[in-house]
Amino acid sequence: MLYWYAMLRLSRFLVVGCSLLSFLLCSVPYAQGQSLYEDITHAFLPDDITYVMAGEIRVPIFESPSALPISRGAAIILADASPSGLSIGDARHLASLLNAKGWHAVVSPVSFTLEEDPELPVDEAIHPKTDSRLQRQSYVSSSQHLTILVNALNTHLESHQGFRMNIAYGMQAAQLLDLGSKGIIPSPDTLVAITPFWPNADINRGVPEFIAGTEFPVLDLSINDTNTWASQTQTKRKQLATTSLKLHYRQQSLSIQNSAFGLMDNENSTKIQFIAGSVLGWAQHLGW
Protein backbone atom coordinates (compact mmCIF):
# COMPACT_ATOMS: atom_id res chain seq x y z
CA MET A 1 0.00 0.00 0.00
CA LEU A 2 2.81 2.37 0.89
CA TYR A 3 4.53 1.48 -2.38
CA TRP A 4 1.53 2.50 -4.53
CA TYR A 5 1.05 5.69 -2.50
CA ALA A 6 4.68 6.62 -3.07
CA MET A 7 4.37 5.92 -6.78
CA LEU A 8 1.25 8.11 -6.98
CA ARG A 9 3.05 11.01 -5.29
CA LEU A 10 6.00 10.59 -7.65
CA SER A 11 3.76 10.61 -10.73
CA ARG A 12 2.06 13.82 -9.59
CA PHE A 13 5.44 15.42 -9.01
CA LEU A 14 6.58 14.47 -12.49
CA VAL A 15 3.38 15.86 -14.07
CA VAL A 16 3.78 19.19 -12.26
CA GLY A 17 7.47 19.32 -13.14
CA CYS A 18 6.84 18.62 -16.82
CA SER A 19 4.10 21.24 -16.91
CA LEU A 20 6.42 23.85 -15.43
CA LEU A 21 9.18 22.90 -17.87
CA SER A 22 6.74 23.18 -20.79
CA PHE A 23 5.70 26.64 -19.60
CA LEU A 24 9.30 27.81 -19.40
CA LEU A 25 10.11 26.42 -22.82
CA CYS A 26 7.05 28.08 -24.32
CA SER A 27 8.16 31.39 -22.82
CA VAL A 28 11.55 31.31 -24.57
CA PRO A 29 10.28 32.51 -28.00
CA TYR A 30 8.87 35.65 -26.37
CA ALA A 31 12.28 36.36 -24.91
CA GLN A 32 13.74 36.06 -28.38
CA GLY A 33 11.22 38.53 -29.78
CA GLN A 34 9.84 36.28 -32.51
CA SER A 35 6.69 34.82 -31.01
CA LEU A 36 4.49 37.87 -31.63
CA TYR A 37 4.93 37.55 -35.39
CA GLU A 38 4.14 33.85 -35.21
CA ASP A 39 1.04 34.46 -33.10
CA ILE A 40 -0.29 36.98 -35.61
CA THR A 41 0.33 34.59 -38.49
CA HIS A 42 -1.66 31.89 -36.71
CA ALA A 43 -4.45 34.19 -35.48
CA PHE A 44 -5.53 35.56 -38.86
CA LEU A 45 -6.53 34.13 -42.20
CA PRO A 46 -3.86 34.23 -44.92
CA ASP A 47 -5.91 36.71 -46.96
CA ASP A 48 -5.85 39.20 -44.07
CA ILE A 49 -2.06 39.41 -43.91
CA THR A 50 0.72 40.61 -46.19
CA TYR A 51 4.39 40.08 -45.41
CA VAL A 52 7.52 42.20 -45.65
CA MET A 53 11.04 40.99 -45.05
CA ALA A 54 12.87 42.96 -42.37
CA GLY A 55 16.29 41.52 -42.99
CA GLU A 56 15.86 37.80 -42.33
CA ILE A 57 12.65 38.26 -40.33
CA ARG A 58 9.29 37.75 -42.04
CA VAL A 59 6.95 40.36 -40.56
CA PRO A 60 3.17 40.11 -41.03
CA ILE A 61 1.45 43.41 -41.81
CA PHE A 62 -2.15 44.53 -42.31
CA GLU A 63 -2.79 46.71 -45.35
CA SER A 64 -6.00 48.62 -46.01
CA PRO A 65 -6.65 50.94 -48.98
CA SER A 66 -8.11 54.42 -49.04
CA ALA A 67 -11.89 54.52 -49.14
CA LEU A 68 -11.82 57.62 -51.38
CA PRO A 69 -11.09 57.72 -55.13
CA ILE A 70 -8.07 59.97 -54.62
CA SER A 71 -5.64 58.93 -51.88
CA ARG A 72 -4.00 61.55 -49.68
CA GLY A 73 -1.02 59.29 -49.13
CA ALA A 74 0.15 56.35 -47.04
CA ALA A 75 0.28 55.96 -43.28
CA ILE A 76 2.55 53.51 -41.48
CA ILE A 77 1.15 52.59 -38.07
CA LEU A 78 3.44 50.69 -35.72
CA ALA A 79 1.77 48.40 -33.17
CA ASP A 80 3.21 46.53 -30.21
CA ALA A 81 2.26 44.06 -27.52
CA SER A 82 2.81 46.14 -24.39
CA PRO A 83 -0.18 46.31 -22.02
CA SER A 84 -0.58 50.09 -22.39
CA GLY A 85 0.68 50.53 -25.93
CA LEU A 86 -0.95 50.67 -29.34
CA SER A 87 -2.32 47.16 -29.77
CA ILE A 88 -2.84 45.54 -33.14
CA GLY A 89 -6.61 45.79 -32.74
CA ASP A 90 -6.38 49.49 -31.88
CA ALA A 91 -3.95 50.13 -34.73
CA ARG A 92 -6.29 48.47 -37.23
CA HIS A 93 -9.18 50.54 -35.92
CA LEU A 94 -7.07 53.68 -36.38
CA ALA A 95 -6.21 52.54 -39.90
CA SER A 96 -9.90 52.15 -40.79
CA LEU A 97 -10.63 55.69 -39.59
CA LEU A 98 -7.77 57.02 -41.71
CA ASN A 99 -8.98 54.96 -44.70
CA ALA A 100 -12.31 56.76 -44.53
CA LYS A 101 -10.51 60.09 -44.98
CA GLY A 102 -8.40 59.04 -47.95
CA TRP A 103 -5.33 57.42 -46.40
CA HIS A 104 -3.84 54.12 -47.48
CA ALA A 105 -2.70 52.46 -44.24
CA VAL A 106 -0.26 49.74 -43.25
CA VAL A 107 -0.30 48.37 -39.70
CA SER A 108 2.97 46.71 -38.76
CA PRO A 109 3.61 45.02 -35.42
CA VAL A 110 6.99 45.59 -33.81
CA SER A 111 8.20 42.66 -31.74
CA PHE A 112 9.86 43.27 -28.40
CA THR A 113 13.24 41.66 -27.83
CA LEU A 114 13.87 41.18 -24.12
CA GLU A 115 17.59 41.17 -23.56
CA GLU A 116 20.12 42.92 -21.39
CA ASP A 117 22.04 45.78 -22.99
CA PRO A 118 25.38 45.96 -21.12
CA GLU A 119 26.27 49.35 -22.60
CA LEU A 120 23.31 51.19 -21.09
CA PRO A 121 22.62 51.62 -17.35
CA VAL A 122 19.29 50.43 -16.04
CA ASP A 123 17.53 52.48 -13.37
CA GLU A 124 17.13 50.67 -10.08
CA ALA A 125 13.95 52.53 -9.17
CA ILE A 126 10.99 51.31 -11.23
CA HIS A 127 7.67 53.06 -10.92
CA PRO A 128 4.85 50.69 -9.87
CA LYS A 129 2.86 51.59 -13.01
CA THR A 130 5.78 50.84 -15.31
CA ASP A 131 6.12 47.43 -16.94
CA SER A 132 9.41 46.14 -15.50
CA ARG A 133 9.93 43.89 -18.55
CA LEU A 134 10.61 46.98 -20.62
CA GLN A 135 13.71 47.66 -18.51
CA ARG A 136 15.41 44.79 -20.34
CA GLN A 137 14.68 46.15 -23.81
CA SER A 138 17.89 46.68 -25.74
CA TYR A 139 17.88 50.13 -27.32
CA VAL A 140 20.64 49.30 -29.79
CA SER A 141 19.30 46.01 -31.13
CA SER A 142 15.68 47.18 -31.23
CA SER A 143 16.70 50.35 -33.09
CA GLN A 144 18.50 48.23 -35.65
CA HIS A 145 15.43 46.04 -36.17
CA LEU A 146 13.15 49.09 -36.36
CA THR A 147 15.41 50.73 -38.94
CA ILE A 148 15.31 47.67 -41.18
CA LEU A 149 11.55 47.32 -40.72
CA VAL A 150 10.75 50.96 -41.52
CA ASN A 151 12.95 50.82 -44.63
CA ALA A 152 11.14 47.65 -45.74
CA LEU A 153 7.74 49.29 -45.19
CA ASN A 154 8.74 52.36 -47.18
CA THR A 155 9.95 50.16 -50.01
CA HIS A 156 6.65 48.26 -49.88
CA LEU A 157 4.76 51.55 -50.26
CA GLU A 158 6.85 52.96 -53.12
CA SER A 159 4.00 52.60 -55.62
CA HIS A 160 1.62 54.74 -53.55
CA GLN A 161 1.57 58.43 -54.30
CA GLY A 162 0.97 61.26 -51.85
CA PHE A 163 2.18 62.14 -48.39
CA ARG A 164 3.91 59.79 -45.96
CA MET A 165 2.77 59.64 -42.35
CA ASN A 166 4.34 57.54 -39.58
CA ILE A 167 2.40 56.86 -36.40
CA ALA A 168 4.02 55.23 -33.37
CA TYR A 169 3.41 54.86 -29.66
CA GLY A 170 5.71 54.82 -26.65
CA MET A 171 9.15 53.31 -27.16
CA GLN A 172 8.76 52.99 -30.93
CA ALA A 173 7.80 56.68 -31.07
CA ALA A 174 10.95 57.65 -29.16
CA GLN A 175 13.11 55.51 -31.43
CA LEU A 176 11.55 56.90 -34.62
CA LEU A 177 12.22 60.43 -33.34
CA ASP A 178 15.84 59.50 -32.65
CA LEU A 179 16.36 57.71 -35.96
CA GLY A 180 14.58 60.49 -37.86
CA SER A 181 16.61 63.27 -36.23
CA LYS A 182 19.82 61.48 -37.25
CA GLY A 183 18.62 60.79 -40.80
CA ILE A 184 18.99 57.04 -40.35
CA ILE A 185 15.49 56.31 -41.68
CA PRO A 186 13.67 58.01 -44.57
CA SER A 187 12.08 61.21 -43.32
CA PRO A 188 8.28 61.04 -43.40
CA ASP A 189 6.20 64.07 -44.29
CA THR A 190 5.04 63.94 -40.67
CA LEU A 191 5.45 61.79 -37.59
CA VAL A 192 2.74 61.32 -34.98
CA ALA A 193 4.50 60.44 -31.72
CA ILE A 194 2.02 59.19 -29.10
CA THR A 195 3.39 59.27 -25.53
CA PRO A 196 7.05 58.94 -26.60
CA PHE A 197 9.35 57.48 -23.94
CA TRP A 198 12.10 54.99 -23.23
CA PRO A 199 12.37 53.23 -19.83
CA ASN A 200 15.92 54.39 -19.16
CA ALA A 201 16.59 57.78 -17.60
CA ASP A 202 19.56 58.71 -19.80
CA ILE A 203 17.79 57.88 -23.05
CA ASN A 204 14.44 59.26 -21.92
CA ARG A 205 15.97 62.66 -21.15
CA GLY A 206 17.07 62.83 -24.79
CA VAL A 207 13.54 62.57 -26.25
CA PRO A 208 13.01 66.38 -26.30
CA GLU A 209 16.30 66.73 -28.19
CA PHE A 210 15.19 64.07 -30.66
CA ILE A 211 12.07 66.12 -31.41
CA ALA A 212 13.99 69.38 -31.72
CA GLY A 213 16.44 67.74 -34.11
CA THR A 214 13.84 66.49 -36.59
CA GLU A 215 13.32 68.34 -39.84
CA PHE A 216 9.80 67.00 -40.45
CA PRO A 217 6.54 68.06 -38.77
CA VAL A 218 5.80 66.32 -35.47
CA LEU A 219 2.48 65.86 -33.72
CA ASP A 220 3.28 65.09 -30.08
CA LEU A 221 0.28 63.45 -28.43
CA SER A 222 0.21 62.88 -24.67
CA ILE A 223 -2.30 60.55 -23.04
CA ASN A 224 -2.69 61.65 -19.44
CA ASP A 225 -1.38 59.50 -16.59
CA THR A 226 -0.56 56.46 -18.72
CA ASN A 227 3.22 56.47 -18.40
CA THR A 228 5.45 58.26 -15.91
CA TRP A 229 8.45 58.16 -18.25
CA ALA A 230 6.57 60.16 -20.90
CA SER A 231 5.16 62.55 -18.30
CA GLN A 232 8.69 63.40 -17.14
CA THR A 233 9.58 64.91 -20.52
CA GLN A 234 6.20 66.32 -21.60
CA THR A 235 6.89 69.94 -20.63
CA LYS A 236 10.50 69.80 -21.81
CA ARG A 237 9.47 68.41 -25.21
CA LYS A 238 7.33 71.45 -25.93
CA GLN A 239 9.80 73.94 -24.47
CA LEU A 240 12.76 72.67 -26.46
CA ALA A 241 10.74 72.51 -29.70
CA THR A 242 9.74 76.14 -29.13
CA THR A 243 13.21 77.44 -28.23
CA SER A 244 14.71 75.52 -31.15
CA LEU A 245 12.29 77.35 -33.47
CA LYS A 246 10.98 74.05 -34.78
CA LEU A 247 8.37 74.61 -37.46
CA HIS A 248 5.17 72.58 -37.58
CA TYR A 249 5.18 71.17 -34.07
CA ARG A 250 2.09 70.63 -31.98
CA GLN A 251 1.70 69.07 -28.56
CA GLN A 252 -1.76 67.94 -27.54
CA SER A 253 -2.96 66.23 -24.36
CA LEU A 254 -5.75 63.66 -24.47
CA SER A 255 -7.63 62.79 -21.28
CA ILE A 256 -8.65 59.26 -22.14
CA GLN A 257 -8.22 55.73 -20.83
CA ASN A 258 -6.03 53.10 -22.43
CA SER A 259 -7.68 49.94 -23.71
CA ALA A 260 -6.37 46.44 -23.08
CA PHE A 261 -4.11 44.62 -25.52
CA GLY A 262 -5.83 42.67 -28.24
CA LEU A 263 -5.04 41.14 -31.59
CA MET A 264 -8.53 41.66 -32.97
CA ASP A 265 -10.21 44.94 -33.94
CA ASN A 266 -11.80 47.15 -31.34
CA GLU A 267 -14.18 49.50 -33.12
CA ASN A 268 -15.47 51.03 -29.89
CA SER A 269 -12.17 52.37 -28.59
CA THR A 270 -12.61 55.94 -27.40
CA LYS A 271 -8.84 56.29 -27.24
CA ILE A 272 -8.43 55.54 -30.93
CA GLN A 273 -11.30 57.82 -31.93
CA PHE A 274 -9.62 60.72 -30.11
CA ILE A 275 -6.22 59.87 -31.61
CA ALA A 276 -7.71 59.66 -35.12
CA GLY A 277 -9.40 63.03 -34.67
CA SER A 278 -6.11 64.61 -33.61
CA VAL A 279 -4.20 63.01 -36.49
CA LEU A 280 -6.74 64.10 -39.11
CA GLY A 281 -6.88 67.60 -37.63
CA TRP A 282 -3.09 67.79 -37.78
CA ALA A 283 -3.07 66.69 -41.43
CA GLN A 284 -5.64 69.35 -42.24
CA HIS A 285 -3.49 71.94 -40.45
CA LEU A 286 -0.58 70.94 -42.69
CA GLY A 287 -2.82 71.53 -45.71
CA TRP A 288 -3.30 67.89 -46.72
TORTORTOR-655149 format. One record per residue (C-alpha): residue number from 1; chain; x, y, z. Coordinates in Angstrom, 1 decimal. Each point is the difference from the previous one (the first is absolute). Example, Ala and Ser with C-alpha at 12.3 -4.5 7.8 and 13.67 -1.06 7.14 Angstrom:
<pts>
(pt 1, 'A', (12.3, -4.5, 7.8))
(pt 2, 'A', (1.4, 3.4, -0.7))
</pts>
This chain:
<pts>
(pt 1, 'A', (0.0, 0.0, 0.0))
(pt 2, 'A', (2.8, 2.4, 0.9))
(pt 3, 'A', (1.7, -0.9, -3.3))
(pt 4, 'A', (-3.0, 1.0, -2.1))
(pt 5, 'A', (-0.4, 3.2, 2.0))
(pt 6, 'A', (3.6, 0.9, -0.6))
(pt 7, 'A', (-0.3, -0.7, -3.7))
(pt 8, 'A', (-3.2, 2.2, -0.2))
(pt 9, 'A', (1.8, 2.9, 1.7))
(pt 10, 'A', (3.0, -0.4, -2.3))
(pt 11, 'A', (-2.2, 0.0, -3.1))
(pt 12, 'A', (-1.7, 3.2, 1.1))
(pt 13, 'A', (3.3, 1.6, 0.6))
(pt 14, 'A', (1.2, -0.9, -3.5))
(pt 15, 'A', (-3.2, 1.4, -1.6))
(pt 16, 'A', (0.4, 3.3, 1.8))
(pt 17, 'A', (3.7, 0.1, -0.8))
(pt 18, 'A', (-0.7, -0.7, -3.7))
(pt 19, 'A', (-2.7, 2.6, -0.1))
(pt 20, 'A', (2.3, 2.6, 1.5))
(pt 21, 'A', (2.8, -0.9, -2.5))
(pt 22, 'A', (-2.5, 0.3, -2.9))
(pt 23, 'A', (-1.0, 3.4, 1.2))
(pt 24, 'A', (3.6, 1.2, 0.2))
(pt 25, 'A', (0.8, -1.4, -3.4))
(pt 26, 'A', (-3.0, 1.7, -1.5))
(pt 27, 'A', (1.1, 3.3, 1.5))
(pt 28, 'A', (3.3, -0.1, -1.8))
(pt 29, 'A', (-1.2, 1.2, -3.4))
(pt 30, 'A', (-1.4, 3.1, 1.6))
(pt 31, 'A', (3.4, 0.8, 1.5))
(pt 32, 'A', (1.4, -0.3, -3.5))
(pt 33, 'A', (-2.5, 2.4, -1.4))
(pt 34, 'A', (-1.4, -2.2, -2.7))
(pt 35, 'A', (-3.1, -1.5, 1.5))
(pt 36, 'A', (-2.2, 3.1, -0.6))
(pt 37, 'A', (0.4, -0.3, -3.8))
(pt 38, 'A', (-0.8, -3.8, 0.2))
(pt 39, 'A', (-3.1, 0.7, 2.1))
(pt 40, 'A', (-1.3, 2.5, -2.5))
(pt 41, 'A', (0.6, -2.4, -2.9))
(pt 42, 'A', (-2.0, -2.7, 1.8))
(pt 43, 'A', (-2.7, 2.3, 1.2))
(pt 44, 'A', (-1.1, 1.4, -3.4))
(pt 45, 'A', (-1.0, -1.5, -3.3))
(pt 46, 'A', (2.6, 0.1, -2.7))
(pt 47, 'A', (-2.0, 2.5, -2.1))
(pt 48, 'A', (0.1, 2.5, 2.9))
(pt 49, 'A', (3.7, 0.2, 0.2))
(pt 50, 'A', (2.8, 1.2, -2.3))
(pt 51, 'A', (3.7, -0.5, 0.8))
(pt 52, 'A', (3.1, 2.1, -0.2))
(pt 53, 'A', (3.5, -1.2, 0.5))
(pt 54, 'A', (1.9, 2.0, 2.7))
(pt 55, 'A', (3.4, -1.5, -0.6))
(pt 56, 'A', (-0.4, -3.7, 0.7))
(pt 57, 'A', (-3.3, 0.5, 2.0))
(pt 58, 'A', (-3.3, -0.6, -1.7))
(pt 59, 'A', (-2.3, 2.7, 1.4))
(pt 60, 'A', (-3.8, -0.3, -0.4))
(pt 61, 'A', (-1.8, 3.3, -0.8))
(pt 62, 'A', (-3.5, 1.1, -0.5))
(pt 63, 'A', (-0.7, 2.2, -3.0))
(pt 64, 'A', (-3.2, 1.9, -0.7))
(pt 65, 'A', (-0.7, 2.3, -3.0))
(pt 66, 'A', (-1.4, 3.5, 0.0))
(pt 67, 'A', (-3.8, 0.1, -0.1))
(pt 68, 'A', (0.1, 3.1, -2.3))
(pt 69, 'A', (0.7, 0.1, -3.7))
(pt 70, 'A', (3.0, 2.3, 0.5))
(pt 71, 'A', (2.5, -1.1, 2.7))
(pt 72, 'A', (1.6, 2.7, 2.2))
(pt 73, 'A', (3.0, -2.3, 0.6))
(pt 74, 'A', (1.1, -2.9, 2.1))
(pt 75, 'A', (0.2, -0.4, 3.7))
(pt 76, 'A', (2.3, -2.5, 1.8))
(pt 77, 'A', (-1.4, -0.9, 3.4))
(pt 78, 'A', (2.2, -1.9, 2.4))
(pt 79, 'A', (-1.6, -2.3, 2.5))
(pt 80, 'A', (1.4, -1.9, 3.0))
(pt 81, 'A', (-0.9, -2.4, 2.7))
(pt 82, 'A', (0.5, 2.0, 3.1))
(pt 83, 'A', (-3.0, 0.2, 2.4))
(pt 84, 'A', (-0.4, 3.8, -0.4))
(pt 85, 'A', (1.3, 0.4, -3.5))
(pt 86, 'A', (-1.6, 0.2, -3.4))
(pt 87, 'A', (-1.4, -3.5, -0.5))
(pt 88, 'A', (-0.5, -1.7, -3.3))
(pt 89, 'A', (-3.8, 0.3, 0.4))
(pt 90, 'A', (0.2, 3.7, 0.8))
(pt 91, 'A', (2.5, 0.6, -2.8))
(pt 92, 'A', (-2.4, -1.6, -2.5))
(pt 93, 'A', (-2.9, 2.0, 1.3))
(pt 94, 'A', (2.1, 3.2, -0.5))
(pt 95, 'A', (0.9, -1.2, -3.5))
(pt 96, 'A', (-3.7, -0.3, -0.9))
(pt 97, 'A', (-0.7, 3.5, 1.2))
(pt 98, 'A', (2.8, 1.3, -2.1))
(pt 99, 'A', (-1.2, -2.0, -3.0))
(pt 100, 'A', (-3.3, 1.8, 0.2))
(pt 101, 'A', (1.8, 3.3, -0.5))
(pt 102, 'A', (2.1, -1.1, -3.0))
(pt 103, 'A', (3.1, -1.6, 1.6))
(pt 104, 'A', (1.5, -3.3, -1.1))
(pt 105, 'A', (1.1, -1.6, 3.3))
(pt 106, 'A', (2.4, -2.8, 0.9))
(pt 107, 'A', (0.0, -1.3, 3.6))
(pt 108, 'A', (3.3, -1.7, 0.9))
(pt 109, 'A', (0.6, -1.7, 3.4))
(pt 110, 'A', (3.4, 0.6, 1.6))
(pt 111, 'A', (1.2, -2.9, 2.1))
(pt 112, 'A', (1.7, 0.6, 3.3))
(pt 113, 'A', (3.3, -1.6, 0.6))
(pt 114, 'A', (0.7, -0.5, 3.7))
(pt 115, 'A', (3.7, 0.0, 0.5))
(pt 116, 'A', (2.5, 1.7, 2.2))
(pt 117, 'A', (1.9, 2.9, -1.6))
(pt 118, 'A', (3.4, 0.2, 1.9))
(pt 119, 'A', (0.9, 3.4, -1.5))
(pt 120, 'A', (-3.0, 1.8, 1.5))
(pt 121, 'A', (-0.7, 0.4, 3.8))
(pt 122, 'A', (-3.3, -1.2, 1.3))
(pt 123, 'A', (-1.8, 2.1, 2.6))
(pt 124, 'A', (-0.4, -1.8, 3.3))
(pt 125, 'A', (-3.2, 1.8, 0.9))
(pt 126, 'A', (-2.9, -1.2, -2.0))
(pt 127, 'A', (-3.3, 1.8, 0.3))
(pt 128, 'A', (-2.9, -2.4, 1.0))
(pt 129, 'A', (-1.9, 0.9, -3.1))
(pt 130, 'A', (2.9, -0.8, -2.3))
(pt 131, 'A', (0.3, -3.4, -1.6))
(pt 132, 'A', (3.3, -1.3, 1.4))
(pt 133, 'A', (0.5, -2.2, -3.0))
(pt 134, 'A', (0.7, 3.1, -2.1))
(pt 135, 'A', (3.1, 0.7, 2.1))
(pt 136, 'A', (1.7, -2.9, -1.8))
(pt 137, 'A', (-0.7, 1.3, -3.5))
(pt 138, 'A', (3.2, 0.6, -1.9))
(pt 139, 'A', (0.0, 3.4, -1.6))
(pt 140, 'A', (2.7, -0.8, -2.5))
(pt 141, 'A', (-1.3, -3.3, -1.3))
(pt 142, 'A', (-3.6, 1.2, -0.1))
(pt 143, 'A', (1.0, 3.1, -1.9))
(pt 144, 'A', (1.8, -2.1, -2.6))
(pt 145, 'A', (-3.1, -2.2, -0.5))
(pt 146, 'A', (-2.3, 3.1, -0.2))
(pt 147, 'A', (2.3, 1.6, -2.5))
(pt 148, 'A', (-0.1, -3.0, -2.3))
(pt 149, 'A', (-3.8, -0.4, 0.5))
(pt 150, 'A', (-0.8, 3.7, -0.8))
(pt 151, 'A', (2.2, -0.2, -3.1))
(pt 152, 'A', (-1.8, -3.2, -1.1))
(pt 153, 'A', (-3.4, 1.7, 0.5))
(pt 154, 'A', (1.0, 3.1, -2.0))
(pt 155, 'A', (1.3, -2.2, -2.8))
(pt 156, 'A', (-3.3, -1.9, 0.1))
(pt 157, 'A', (-1.9, 3.3, -0.4))
(pt 158, 'A', (2.0, 1.4, -2.8))
(pt 159, 'A', (-2.8, -0.4, -2.5))
(pt 160, 'A', (-2.4, 2.1, 2.1))
(pt 161, 'A', (0.0, 3.7, -0.8))
(pt 162, 'A', (-0.6, 2.9, 2.4))
(pt 163, 'A', (1.2, 0.8, 3.5))
(pt 164, 'A', (1.7, -2.3, 2.4))
(pt 165, 'A', (-1.1, -0.2, 3.7))
(pt 166, 'A', (1.5, -2.1, 2.7))
(pt 167, 'A', (-1.9, -0.6, 3.2))
(pt 168, 'A', (1.6, -1.7, 3.0))
(pt 169, 'A', (-0.6, -0.3, 3.7))
(pt 170, 'A', (2.3, -0.1, 3.0))
(pt 171, 'A', (3.4, -1.5, -0.5))
(pt 172, 'A', (-0.3, -0.3, -3.7))
(pt 173, 'A', (-1.0, 3.7, -0.2))
(pt 174, 'A', (3.1, 0.9, 1.9))
(pt 175, 'A', (2.2, -2.1, -2.2))
(pt 176, 'A', (-1.6, 1.4, -3.2))
(pt 177, 'A', (0.7, 3.5, 1.3))
(pt 178, 'A', (3.6, -0.9, 0.7))
(pt 179, 'A', (0.6, -1.8, -3.4))
(pt 180, 'A', (-1.8, 2.8, -1.9))
(pt 181, 'A', (2.0, 2.8, 1.7))
(pt 182, 'A', (3.2, -1.8, -1.1))
(pt 183, 'A', (-1.2, -0.7, -3.5))
(pt 184, 'A', (0.4, -3.8, 0.4))
(pt 185, 'A', (-3.5, -0.7, -1.3))
(pt 186, 'A', (-1.8, 1.7, -2.9))
(pt 187, 'A', (-1.6, 3.2, 1.3))
(pt 188, 'A', (-3.8, -0.2, -0.1))
(pt 189, 'A', (-2.1, 3.1, -0.9))
(pt 190, 'A', (-1.2, -0.2, 3.6))
(pt 191, 'A', (0.4, -2.1, 3.1))
(pt 192, 'A', (-2.7, -0.5, 2.6))
(pt 193, 'A', (1.8, -0.9, 3.3))
(pt 194, 'A', (-2.5, -1.2, 2.6))
(pt 195, 'A', (1.4, 0.1, 3.6))
(pt 196, 'A', (3.7, -0.4, -1.1))
(pt 197, 'A', (2.2, -1.4, 2.7))
(pt 198, 'A', (2.8, -2.5, 0.7))
(pt 199, 'A', (0.3, -1.8, 3.4))
(pt 200, 'A', (3.5, 1.2, 0.6))
(pt 201, 'A', (0.7, 3.4, 1.6))
(pt 202, 'A', (3.0, 0.9, -2.2))
(pt 203, 'A', (-1.8, -0.8, -3.3))
(pt 204, 'A', (-3.4, 1.4, 1.2))
(pt 205, 'A', (1.6, 3.4, 0.8))
(pt 206, 'A', (1.1, 0.1, -3.7))
(pt 207, 'A', (-3.6, -0.2, -1.4))
(pt 208, 'A', (-0.5, 3.8, -0.1))
(pt 209, 'A', (3.3, 0.3, -1.9))
(pt 210, 'A', (-1.1, -2.6, -2.5))
(pt 211, 'A', (-3.1, 2.0, -0.7))
(pt 212, 'A', (1.9, 3.3, -0.3))
(pt 213, 'A', (2.4, -1.7, -2.4))
(pt 214, 'A', (-2.6, -1.2, -2.5))
(pt 215, 'A', (-0.5, 1.8, -3.2))
(pt 216, 'A', (-3.5, -1.3, -0.7))
(pt 217, 'A', (-3.3, 1.1, 1.7))
(pt 218, 'A', (-0.7, -1.8, 3.3))
(pt 219, 'A', (-3.3, -0.4, 1.8))
(pt 220, 'A', (0.8, -0.8, 3.6))
(pt 221, 'A', (-3.0, -1.7, 1.7))
(pt 222, 'A', (-0.1, -0.5, 3.7))
(pt 223, 'A', (-2.5, -2.4, 1.7))
(pt 224, 'A', (-0.4, 1.1, 3.6))
(pt 225, 'A', (1.3, -2.1, 2.8))
(pt 226, 'A', (0.8, -3.0, -2.1))
(pt 227, 'A', (3.8, 0.0, 0.3))
(pt 228, 'A', (2.2, 1.8, 2.5))
(pt 229, 'A', (3.0, -0.1, -2.4))
(pt 230, 'A', (-1.8, 2.0, -2.6))
(pt 231, 'A', (-1.4, 2.3, 2.6))
(pt 232, 'A', (3.5, 0.9, 1.2))
(pt 233, 'A', (0.9, 1.5, -3.4))
(pt 234, 'A', (-3.4, 1.4, -1.1))
(pt 235, 'A', (0.7, 3.6, 1.0))
(pt 236, 'A', (3.6, -0.1, -1.2))
(pt 237, 'A', (-1.0, -1.4, -3.4))
(pt 238, 'A', (-2.2, 3.0, -0.7))
(pt 239, 'A', (2.5, 2.5, 1.4))
(pt 240, 'A', (3.0, -1.2, -2.0))
(pt 241, 'A', (-2.1, -0.2, -3.2))
(pt 242, 'A', (-1.0, 3.6, 0.6))
(pt 243, 'A', (3.5, 1.3, 0.9))
(pt 244, 'A', (1.5, -1.9, -3.0))
(pt 245, 'A', (-2.4, 1.9, -2.3))
(pt 246, 'A', (-1.3, -3.4, -1.3))
(pt 247, 'A', (-2.6, 0.6, -2.7))
(pt 248, 'A', (-3.2, -2.0, -0.1))
(pt 249, 'A', (0.0, -1.4, 3.5))
(pt 250, 'A', (-3.1, -0.6, 2.1))
(pt 251, 'A', (-0.4, -1.5, 3.4))
(pt 252, 'A', (-3.5, -1.2, 1.1))
(pt 253, 'A', (-1.2, -1.7, 3.1))
(pt 254, 'A', (-2.8, -2.5, -0.1))
(pt 255, 'A', (-1.8, -0.9, 3.2))
(pt 256, 'A', (-1.1, -3.5, -0.8))
(pt 257, 'A', (0.5, -3.6, 1.3))
(pt 258, 'A', (2.2, -2.6, -1.6))
(pt 259, 'A', (-1.7, -3.2, -1.3))
(pt 260, 'A', (1.3, -3.5, 0.6))
(pt 261, 'A', (2.3, -1.8, -2.4))
(pt 262, 'A', (-1.7, -1.9, -2.7))
(pt 263, 'A', (0.8, -1.6, -3.4))
(pt 264, 'A', (-3.5, 0.6, -1.4))
(pt 265, 'A', (-1.7, 3.2, -0.9))
(pt 266, 'A', (-1.6, 2.3, 2.6))
(pt 267, 'A', (-2.4, 2.3, -1.8))
(pt 268, 'A', (-1.3, 1.5, 3.2))
(pt 269, 'A', (3.3, 1.4, 1.3))
(pt 270, 'A', (-0.4, 3.5, 1.2))
(pt 271, 'A', (3.8, 0.4, 0.2))
(pt 272, 'A', (0.4, -0.8, -3.7))
(pt 273, 'A', (-2.9, 2.3, -1.0))
(pt 274, 'A', (1.7, 2.9, 1.8))
(pt 275, 'A', (3.4, -0.8, -1.5))
(pt 276, 'A', (-1.5, -0.2, -3.5))
(pt 277, 'A', (-1.7, 3.3, 0.4))
(pt 278, 'A', (3.3, 1.6, 1.1))
(pt 279, 'A', (1.9, -1.6, -2.9))
(pt 280, 'A', (-2.5, 1.1, -2.6))
(pt 281, 'A', (-0.2, 3.5, 1.5))
(pt 282, 'A', (3.8, 0.2, -0.2))
(pt 283, 'A', (0.0, -1.1, -3.6))
(pt 284, 'A', (-2.5, 2.7, -0.8))
(pt 285, 'A', (2.1, 2.5, 1.8))
(pt 286, 'A', (2.9, -1.0, -2.3))
(pt 287, 'A', (-2.2, 0.6, -3.0))
(pt 288, 'A', (-0.5, -3.6, -1.0))
</pts>
